[in-house]
Amino acid sequence: MNLRIDLLRELASAKHAMALTGAGISAESGVPTFRGADGLWSRLNPQELASFDAFLRNPDLVTEWYNHRREIANHAVPNGGHLALVQMETLFPDFTLVTQNIDNLHRRAGSKNVVELHGNIERNYCIECGKRYDGDAFEENESFKCPACGGLVRPDIVWFGEMLPADEWKRAEFAARKAEVIFVVGTSAVVYPAAELPVTVKQNGGKIIEVNIEATPLSSIADATLQGPASEILSDIVKQLMELQGIA
Ligand code: APR
């Protein structure tokens, strides 16, 4: 699936570029998505599992749910889509990768300039004293109590109804205001404020390239909508850009 040559030439000479990724980029690594036919939210209730109230009501259930998701993420391997974005970082003088995903796969793939809007499942902290328990410092059992103060330890991710980390949002907005192109990959584009970012790029004169297996609410304003699996489409785009830049 190729980008129109005029669009490609414009992109190949862009200085500021960015990507916004969603669960769809990790689908080919075996990490389940949220919406759509077999998405997590089609059989589980997010309000029961992904909110601070749910955590206080039933810390064991919520902790177990995130232990399960961490297990899936840890066993997942970054796929061609993640790796193509690592290469894309080298094709533009300024490239920011903004992700809604908490699975840590972009970092494991080797992306450097990553903005994690919804947090990272490898990070945890005590809700009382704030002490961090990242990576294997977190004992995977029922609700984990902070050895320092006995408080409950929660995953460092953004739950429904919670604010995004201010610094991360600032970085994402700053990138969107100057981006000449945003690659929107594997997101249903229905969760705000992340879904606002491509609109900000467009309002500031940038181009929207959407990569998804199906149309989304963003498709109608995208400059190009490339339908297919992210791993194939992104690898193609990188190949075309490298050829145009005389690198391939
Ligand atoms: N390649 C490209 N796109 C894909 C692929 C694939 N292989 N597989 C699925 N998709 C697309 C789906 O068509 C869908 O548009 O990925 C998108 C996944 O959408 P969601 O499941 O809604 O995930 P996302 O957009 O990341 O959700 C945003 O919602 O539940 C919250 O915090 C959670 O970060 C998440 C946010």
Residues whose N, C-alpha, C, O or C-beta is under 5 A from the ligand:
A	BS01	APR	G22 A23 G24 A27 E28 T33 F34 R35 G39 Q100 N101 H118 G186 T187 S188 A189 V191 V211 N212 I213 E214 G228 P229 A230
